[in-house]
Amino acid sequence: MNKSLRFLIVLVPIIIFTFFANVLLIEEDGKFLKFNTKNFPSFELNDLNGIPVKYEYLDGIKLVNVWASWCITCLVEHPFLTKLSDANIQIVGLNYKDSNNKASAWLQKHGNPYILSIYDPRGDLAFDLGVTGAPESYLVIDNQIVAHIQGEMTPKKWETIFHPLIKKASNET
């Protein structure tokens, strides 16, 4: 076997490995530097208690968290959401494709960090938001979505993505 063929046999897997390692290990923070602000979709749904909730409720600064009782990762992120709630962060839950009874029981068992939980049993509002699954979180400032993450809300995502935007918005008002 000639030297150039041996070189390629070694080099090609290294290039492929390097490419996929970079793609998989890209900091999520970078994805959000170019997020385009958009309007939160209009809606008229009920909360888990059957009380009507409208679009106008999202004035001010709110963290909208898509969750469900069947979602394992939602349970993993729940303690962090509770800490945010304890720190006076207003979190609105969007209960996604769930049973009202199961969702209410889940909150009763694990605690409720939400100022309210919008009940979206068919996923209509979630569809309008572009939700691909639970959990997902949106930072909404005066009915404008200014940031979005898919997957678990972590302290790092909070500190590097959402918290700086909240500080900026608070300084502007």
C-alpha positions, 0 to 999 in steps of 0.5 A, a space after each residue: 500500500 502506498 504512503 498517500 493511501 495510508 495517510 488518507 486512511 488515517 486522515 479521513 476518520 480524524 477529519 470526520 471525528 473532528 467535524 462531528 465533535 465540533 457540531 455536537 459540542 458547539 456551545 448552545 449560547 452561540 445559537 441565540 446570539 442571532 435570535 429574531 424577536 417575534 410576537 407571542 401568538 394570540 391565544 384564548 385558552 384556560 389554565 389548569 383550573 379552568 379559568 380563561 387566560 388570554 394573550 394579554 397576560 404576557 405583558 412584562 417579563 415572563 419565562 414561558 415553560 412548556 411542560 407535561 406530566 409525561 415528560 421525564 426531562 421536565 421533572 429533571 429541570 423542575 427543581 431549577 424552575 422552582 429556584 427561579 420562582 423562589 427568586 421572583 422570576 415569573 414563570 408561566 407554564 404551558 402544559 402541553 398535550 397532557 391530561 388536566 388531572 395528571 398535570 394537576 396531580 404532578 404539580 401537587 406532588 412536585 410543587 408548582 413554580 408557575 404563576 399559572 399553567 396554561 392548559 393546551 391539551 391539543 397542543 394548538 398554542 404549542 404548535 403556533 410557537 413552534 414547539 417540537 417537544 417538552 421541555 422548551 422555554 421562551 423568554 417573553 418581554 411585553 408579548 415579544 419572544 426574545 429568546 427560546 431554548 429547546 430542552 432542559 433549562 439549566 443554570 448555565 442556559 439561564 445565566 448565559 442566555 435569559 438572565 442577560 436579556 432580563 437585565 437589559 430589559 429591566 435597565 431599559 424600562 
